[in-house]
Each structure stands twice: as C-alpha cells, then as structure tokens.
C-alpha cells in the first residue's frame, strides 16, 4: 500500500495544487468523500464547499464550486468549475453571491432548483466557517 496519494486540483484558470498528500476530503453531491492512498476508483460530482488536503500533519483548504473528482489507482484529480485557496475567499463577495443565488432561485423548479439550493447551502456553510 502506498503511503502517499498523488493529488491535482485544477480550475479553468490554473492548477492550484499538484503533489503527494496523505488524504483529501471532497464535498460530493452525493455526500462527502475521503480519499486515501490506494482508494478504489470512483468518479464523483462536486458540490459547493471546501476541499481539505491533509499532508504531514497539516491541513490546507480550497473553496470549490462544481466540477468532478476522478479517483484512479494512480491518484486523485479534481477538475473544479471554480476553485480558490480558502485563505483567499472574500466574505463580502460570498455574501453578495448568496444574495444573487437566492434571488435567482425564486421560480426555479426541478434539477435546476436542486443544483442552485446545493450551491446556496455550500455558500452559507462557507460563510459560517469564515
């Protein structure tokens, strides 16, 4: 069993992280997912929330909105629609986004409403942790 996991976090703008880590926790649309070295292959959709990267006793967090996580025997790749280090998140901007999402949610139904509510839940949780 390998003692490190190869992890890469990529957004449309840039690669935010690439390296060997101990564990990565991902906010999946079907529930949170913890990925360790030698994890079984899986592909999962990501909801708005924080990715936690554990390495050598430390934790680094990234705020993500949407995307996919691909776990293979070689490691984990997260292709995020939007990602930024949690330390760079601007509370005022997130609160403005919450107001915008809340306004756009009015009148939506079905899958679109569900996706928007998941995004809103993630944004609210993020503000609560800042």
Residue frames as a rotation matrix with the C-alpha (Angstrom) as fourth column:
UNK 1
0.581 0.814 0.000 0.00
0.814 -0.581 0.000 0.00
0.000 0.000 -1.000 0.00
UNK 2
-0.222 -0.624 0.749 1.37
0.561 -0.710 -0.425 3.41
0.797 0.326 0.508 -0.98
UNK 3
-0.218 0.111 -0.969 1.73
0.946 -0.218 -0.238 5.86
-0.238 -0.970 -0.058 1.86
UNK 4
-0.615 0.073 -0.785 1.00
-0.086 -0.996 -0.025 8.99
-0.784 0.052 0.619 -0.24
UNK 5
0.281 0.791 0.544 -1.74
0.741 0.182 -0.646 9.96
-0.610 0.585 -0.535 -2.70
UNK 6
-0.848 -0.470 0.244 -0.98
0.509 -0.597 0.620 11.89
-0.145 0.651 0.745 -5.89
UNK 7
0.168 0.938 -0.302 -3.43
0.801 -0.309 -0.513 14.81
-0.575 -0.156 -0.803 -5.95
UNK 8
-0.885 -0.345 0.313 -4.11
0.464 -0.701 0.541 17.52
0.033 0.624 0.780 -8.50
UNK 9
0.096 0.895 -0.436 -6.63
0.687 -0.376 -0.622 20.37
-0.720 -0.240 -0.651 -8.20
UNK 10
-0.861 -0.368 0.350 -7.34
0.495 -0.452 0.742 22.23
-0.115 0.813 0.571 -11.43
UNK 11
0.153 0.876 -0.456 -9.69
0.326 -0.481 -0.814 25.09
-0.933 -0.024 -0.359 -12.24
UNK 12
0.747 0.151 0.647 -10.22
0.663 -0.097 -0.742 26.72
-0.049 0.984 -0.173 -15.67
UNK 13
0.926 -0.362 0.104 -7.81
-0.351 -0.930 -0.106 29.49
0.135 0.062 -0.989 -14.66
UNK 14
-0.028 -0.998 0.053 -4.93
-0.856 -0.004 -0.517 27.44
0.516 -0.060 -0.855 -13.25
UNK 15
0.214 -0.044 -0.976 -3.64
0.364 0.931 0.038 24.40
0.907 -0.363 0.215 -11.43
UNK 16
0.602 0.111 0.791 -3.97
-0.568 -0.636 0.522 25.19
0.561 -0.764 -0.320 -7.73
UNK 17
0.227 -0.526 0.820 -2.22
-0.805 0.372 0.462 22.12
-0.548 -0.765 -0.339 -6.36
UNK 18
0.734 -0.071 -0.676 -0.24
-0.371 0.791 -0.486 19.18
0.570 0.607 0.554 -7.60
UNK 19
-0.319 -0.904 0.285 1.68
-0.810 0.103 -0.577 16.84
0.492 -0.415 -0.765 -5.35
UNK 20
-0.379 0.063 -0.923 1.80
0.284 0.957 -0.052 13.96
0.881 -0.282 -0.381 -2.92
UNK 21
-0.277 0.387 0.879 -0.56
-0.833 -0.553 -0.019 14.11
0.478 -0.738 0.476 0.11
UNK 22
-0.963 -0.062 0.264 -1.88
-0.218 0.753 -0.621 11.86
-0.160 -0.655 -0.738 2.88
UNK 23
-0.403 0.904 0.142 -5.64
0.834 0.426 -0.350 12.37
-0.376 -0.023 -0.926 2.34
UNK 24
-0.966 0.243 0.085 -8.14
-0.178 -0.870 0.459 14.59
0.186 0.429 0.884 0.53
UNK 25
-0.457 0.888 -0.056 -11.74
0.605 0.264 -0.751 15.22
-0.652 -0.377 -0.658 1.64
UNK 26
-0.975 0.141 0.169 -14.13
0.082 -0.483 0.872 16.30
0.205 0.864 0.460 -1.12
UNK 27
-0.475 0.879 -0.043 -17.66
-0.333 -0.225 -0.915 17.75
-0.814 -0.420 0.400 -0.90
UNK 28
-0.979 0.123 0.162 -19.51
0.202 0.507 0.838 15.42
0.021 0.853 -0.522 -3.28
UNK 29
-0.524 0.850 0.055 -23.06
-0.722 -0.477 0.500 15.96
0.451 0.223 0.864 -4.47
UNK 30
0.322 0.618 -0.717 -23.95
-0.124 0.778 0.616 12.54
0.939 -0.109 0.327 -3.02
UNK 31
0.990 -0.044 -0.134 -22.09
0.139 0.111 0.984 13.20
-0.029 -0.993 0.116 0.25
UNK 32
0.505 -0.863 0.006 -18.57
-0.845 -0.493 0.209 13.91
-0.177 -0.110 -0.978 1.42
UNK 33
0.933 -0.274 -0.232 -15.80
0.142 0.875 -0.462 11.66
0.329 0.398 0.856 0.18
UNK 34
0.543 -0.819 0.184 -12.48
-0.622 -0.246 0.743 10.97
-0.564 -0.518 -0.643 1.89
UNK 35
0.901 -0.293 -0.321 -9.75
-0.124 0.536 -0.835 9.75
0.417 0.792 0.446 -0.46
UNK 36
0.535 -0.754 0.381 -6.71
-0.454 0.123 0.882 7.93
-0.712 -0.645 -0.277 0.87
UNK 37
-0.404 -0.730 -0.551 -3.81
-0.901 0.215 0.377 6.29
-0.157 0.649 -0.745 -0.97
UNK 38
-0.996 -0.060 -0.067 -4.84
-0.078 0.949 0.304 3.14
0.045 0.308 -0.950 -2.83
UNK 39
-0.366 0.931 -0.006 -8.53
-0.454 -0.184 -0.872 4.17
-0.812 -0.316 0.490 -2.90
UNK 40
-0.246 0.408 0.879 -10.93
0.706 0.697 -0.126 2.28
-0.664 0.590 -0.459 -5.15
UNK 41
-0.946 -0.106 0.307 -11.66
0.307 -0.596 0.742 4.00
0.104 0.796 0.597 -8.48
UNK 42
0.019 0.969 -0.248 -14.62
0.882 -0.133 -0.452 6.35
-0.470 -0.210 -0.857 -8.47
UNK 43
-0.779 -0.108 0.618 -15.89
0.399 -0.845 0.355 9.43
0.484 0.523 0.702 -10.27
UNK 44
-0.101 0.734 -0.671 -17.96
0.957 -0.113 -0.267 11.93
-0.272 -0.669 -0.691 -8.29
UNK 45
0.164 0.252 0.954 -19.63
0.485 -0.862 0.144 15.26
0.859 0.439 -0.264 -8.95
UNK 46
-0.686 -0.490 -0.538 -18.58
0.717 -0.326 -0.616 18.05
0.126 -0.808 0.575 -6.58
UNK 47
0.544 0.830 0.123 -20.90
0.747 -0.546 0.380 20.47
0.383 -0.115 -0.917 -4.79
UNK 48
0.274 -0.386 0.881 -20.01
-0.225 -0.916 -0.332 23.90
0.935 -0.107 -0.338 -3.42
UNK 49
0.998 0.018 -0.060 -17.83
0.054 0.231 0.971 23.57
0.032 -0.973 0.230 -0.34
UNK 50
0.412 -0.902 0.128 -14.31
-0.898 -0.378 0.225 23.07
-0.154 -0.208 -0.966 0.92
UNK 51
0.708 -0.400 -0.581 -11.77
0.092 0.869 -0.486 20.51
0.700 0.291 0.653 -0.21
UNK 52
0.736 -0.492 0.464 -9.47
-0.618 -0.209 0.758 19.60
-0.276 -0.845 -0.458 2.68
UNK 53
0.566 -0.663 -0.490 -5.96
-0.135 0.512 -0.848 18.42
0.813 0.546 0.200 1.86
UNK 54
0.902 -0.262 0.343 -4.13
-0.314 0.147 0.938 16.61
-0.296 -0.954 0.050 4.66
UNK 55
0.634 -0.748 -0.195 -0.38
0.192 0.396 -0.898 16.27
0.749 0.532 0.394 4.48
UNK 56
-0.316 -0.895 -0.313 2.31
0.501 0.123 -0.857 15.65
0.806 -0.428 0.410 7.09
UNK 57
-0.444 0.207 -0.872 0.06
0.886 -0.044 -0.462 16.75
-0.134 -0.977 -0.164 9.97
UNK 58
-0.799 0.158 -0.580 -1.19
-0.115 -0.987 -0.110 19.96
-0.590 -0.022 0.807 8.29
UNK 59
-0.032 0.857 0.515 -4.45
0.852 0.293 -0.435 20.80
-0.523 0.425 -0.739 6.54
UNK 60
-0.914 -0.135 -0.383 -4.91
-0.092 -0.851 0.518 23.13
-0.396 0.508 0.765 3.56
UNK 61
-0.092 0.963 0.252 -8.41
0.570 0.259 -0.780 24.05
-0.817 0.072 -0.573 2.37
UNK 62
-0.995 -0.103 0.012 -9.70
0.061 -0.493 0.868 25.14
-0.084 0.864 0.497 -1.01
UNK 63
-0.174 0.968 -0.179 -13.13
-0.250 -0.220 -0.943 26.60
-0.952 -0.120 0.281 -1.76
UNK 64
-0.982 -0.118 0.147 -14.71
0.097 0.353 0.931 24.90
-0.162 0.928 -0.335 -4.80
UNK 65
-0.056 0.981 -0.184 -17.91
-0.551 -0.184 -0.814 25.29
-0.833 0.056 0.551 -6.75
UNK 66
0.822 0.543 -0.173 -18.87
-0.455 0.443 -0.773 22.45
-0.343 0.714 0.611 -9.05
UNK 67
-0.070 -0.835 -0.546 -16.77
-0.983 0.152 -0.107 20.05
0.173 0.529 -0.831 -11.04
UNK 68
0.846 0.295 -0.443 -15.71
-0.291 0.953 0.080 16.43
0.446 0.061 0.893 -10.86
UNK 69
0.105 -0.801 0.589 -13.36
-0.894 0.184 0.409 14.25
-0.436 -0.570 -0.697 -8.83
UNK 70
0.705 0.024 -0.709 -11.69
-0.471 0.763 -0.443 11.33
0.530 0.646 0.549 -10.58
UNK 71
0.252 -0.585 0.771 -10.09
-0.800 0.321 0.506 8.71
-0.544 -0.744 -0.387 -8.33
UNK 72
0.703 -0.151 -0.695 -7.89
-0.423 0.696 -0.580 6.14
0.572 0.702 0.425 -10.07
UNK 73
0.807 -0.478 -0.345 -5.22
0.589 0.687 0.426 3.75
0.033 -0.548 0.836 -8.85
UNK 74
-0.113 -0.902 0.416 -2.72
0.803 -0.329 -0.497 6.49
0.585 0.278 0.762 -9.80
UNK 75
-0.893 -0.226 -0.389 -4.31
0.431 -0.680 -0.593 9.16
-0.131 -0.697 0.705 -7.59
UNK 76
0.137 0.952 -0.272 -6.98
0.841 -0.257 -0.476 11.87
-0.524 -0.164 -0.836 -7.48
UNK 77
-0.894 -0.277 0.353 -7.69
0.426 -0.771 0.474 14.65
0.141 0.574 0.807 -9.94
UNK 78
0.010 0.889 -0.458 -10.28
0.710 -0.329 -0.623 17.33
-0.704 -0.319 -0.634 -9.18
UNK 79
-0.760 -0.078 0.645 -11.48
0.565 -0.571 0.596 19.41
0.322 0.817 0.478 -12.11
UNK 80
-0.281 0.631 -0.723 -13.32
0.726 -0.354 -0.590 22.28
-0.628 -0.691 -0.358 -10.44
UNK 81
0.364 0.492 0.791 -15.52
0.862 -0.499 -0.087 24.81
0.352 0.713 -0.606 -12.20
UNK 82
0.478 -0.240 0.845 -14.28
-0.315 -0.945 -0.090 27.37
0.820 -0.223 -0.527 -9.69
UNK 83
0.622 -0.333 -0.709 -11.56
0.736 0.559 0.382 26.99
0.269 -0.759 0.593 -7.04
UNK 84
0.291 -0.576 0.764 -9.53
-0.310 -0.812 -0.494 29.22
0.905 -0.093 -0.415 -4.78
UNK 85
-0.644 -0.503 -0.576 -7.49
0.427 0.388 -0.817 28.76
0.635 -0.772 -0.035 -1.62
UNK 86
0.320 0.845 -0.430 -9.84
0.846 -0.050 0.530 29.20
0.426 -0.533 -0.731 1.34
UNK 87
-0.142 -0.465 -0.874 -7.49
0.801 -0.573 0.174 31.85
-0.582 -0.675 0.454 2.75
UNK 88
-0.965 -0.252 0.069 -8.22
0.235 -0.724 0.648 34.00
-0.113 0.642 0.758 -0.35
UNK 89
-0.252 0.952 0.174 -12.02
0.859 0.136 0.494 33.88
0.447 0.274 -0.852 0.00
UNK 90
-0.937 0.024 0.348 -13.62
-0.104 -0.971 -0.214 37.29
0.332 -0.237 0.913 0.44
UNK 91
-0.699 0.686 -0.202 -16.56
0.578 0.375 -0.725 37.13
-0.422 -0.623 -0.658 2.87
UNK 92
-0.289 0.596 -0.749 -18.27
-0.325 -0.797 -0.509 40.18
-0.900 0.097 0.424 1.34
UNK 93
-0.585 0.020 -0.811 -18.09
-0.808 0.069 0.585 38.66
0.068 0.997 -0.024 -2.15
UNK 94
-0.919 0.263 -0.294 -19.54
0.256 0.965 0.062 35.36
0.300 -0.018 -0.954 -0.91
UNK 95
-0.515 0.768 -0.380 -22.38
0.393 -0.182 -0.901 37.18
-0.762 -0.614 -0.208 0.89
UNK 96
-0.295 0.372 -0.880 -23.15
-0.736 -0.676 -0.039 39.05
-0.609 0.636 0.473 -2.35
UNK 97
-0.783 -0.025 -0.622 -23.15
-0.484 0.653 0.583 35.75
0.391 0.757 -0.523 -4.24
UNK 98
-0.836 0.531 -0.139 -25.56
0.501 0.634 -0.589 34.29
-0.225 -0.562 -0.796 -1.65
UNK 99
-0.274 0.747 -0.606 -27.93
-0.140 -0.655 -0.743 37.20
-0.951 -0.118 0.284 -2.26
UNK 100
-0.410 0.050 -0.911 -27.67
-0.897 -0.202 0.392 36.70
-0.164 0.978 0.128 -6.04
UNK 101
-0.925 0.040 -0.378 -28.25
-0.067 0.962 0.264 32.94
0.374 0.269 -0.887 -5.86
UNK 102
-0.672 0.717 -0.186 -31.21
0.428 0.171 -0.887 33.43
-0.604 -0.676 -0.422 -3.51
UNK 103
-0.190 0.578 -0.793 -32.75
-0.553 -0.731 -0.400 35.90
-0.811 0.363 0.459 -5.96
UNK 104
-0.501 -0.071 -0.862 -32.20
-0.845 0.257 0.470 33.59
0.188 0.964 -0.189 -8.96
UNK 105
-0.994 0.105 0.011 -33.62
0.098 0.952 -0.289 30.58
-0.041 -0.287 -0.957 -7.07
UNK 106
-0.383 0.910 -0.157 -37.06
-0.235 -0.260 -0.936 32.17
-0.893 -0.321 0.314 -6.90
UNK 107
0.403 0.689 -0.602 -39.24
-0.796 -0.062 -0.602 30.49
-0.452 0.722 0.524 -9.50
UNK 108
-0.407 -0.597 -0.691 -36.85
-0.832 0.554 0.012 27.65
0.375 0.580 -0.723 -10.35
UNK 109
0.587 0.593 0.551 -38.04
-0.736 0.675 0.058 24.05
-0.337 -0.439 0.833 -10.16
UNK 110
0.985 -0.072 -0.155 -36.69
-0.006 0.893 -0.449 20.54
0.170 0.444 0.880 -10.64
UNK 111
0.476 -0.874 -0.098 -33.00
0.874 0.482 -0.056 19.77
0.097 -0.059 0.994 -11.21
UNK 112
-0.083 -0.502 0.861 -32.07
0.371 -0.817 -0.440 23.43
0.925 0.283 0.254 -11.72
UNK 113
0.550 0.368 0.750 -33.58
-0.516 -0.557 0.651 24.35
0.657 -0.745 -0.116 -8.35
UNK 114
0.966 -0.210 -0.150 -31.88
0.256 0.708 0.658 21.41
-0.032 -0.674 0.738 -6.62
UNK 115
0.161 -0.963 0.216 -28.47
0.897 0.051 -0.439 22.37
0.412 0.264 0.872 -8.02
UNK 116
-0.051 -0.127 0.991 -29.00
-0.026 -0.991 -0.128 26.01
0.998 -0.032 0.048 -7.03
UNK 117
0.830 0.397 0.392 -30.05
-0.402 -0.062 0.914 25.00
0.387 -0.916 0.108 -3.49
UNK 118
0.724 -0.648 -0.236 -26.94
0.690 0.679 0.252 22.82
-0.004 -0.345 0.938 -3.12
UNK 119
-0.139 -0.765 0.628 -24.81
0.641 -0.553 -0.532 25.77
0.755 0.329 0.567 -4.22
UNK 120
0.247 0.341 0.907 -26.60
-0.382 -0.826 0.414 28.04
0.891 -0.449 -0.074 -1.74
UNK 121
0.989 0.106 -0.100 -26.14
0.035 0.492 0.870 25.51
0.141 -0.864 0.483 1.09
UNK 122
0.342 -0.938 -0.057 -22.42
0.918 0.347 -0.191 25.35
0.199 0.014 0.980 0.35
UNK 123
-0.200 -0.371 0.907 -22.08
0.273 -0.910 -0.312 29.13
0.941 0.186 0.283 0.26
UNK 124
0.600 0.510 0.617 -23.94
-0.449 -0.423 0.787 29.50
0.662 -0.749 -0.025 3.55
UNK 125
0.900 -0.332 -0.281 -21.77
0.435 0.686 0.583 26.85
-0.001 -0.648 0.762 5.18
UNK 126
0.012 -0.943 0.332 -18.67
0.841 -0.170 -0.513 28.63
0.540 0.285 0.792 3.92
UNK 127
-0.002 0.051 0.999 -19.74
-0.198 -0.979 0.049 31.99
0.980 -0.197 0.012 5.37
UNK 128
0.887 0.418 0.196 -20.48
-0.283 0.158 0.946 30.25
0.365 -0.895 0.258 8.66
UNK 129
0.706 -0.672 -0.225 -16.93
0.706 0.642 0.297 28.89
-0.055 -0.369 0.928 8.80
UNK 130
0.074 -0.698 0.712 -15.17
0.550 -0.567 -0.613 32.18
0.832 0.437 0.342 7.96
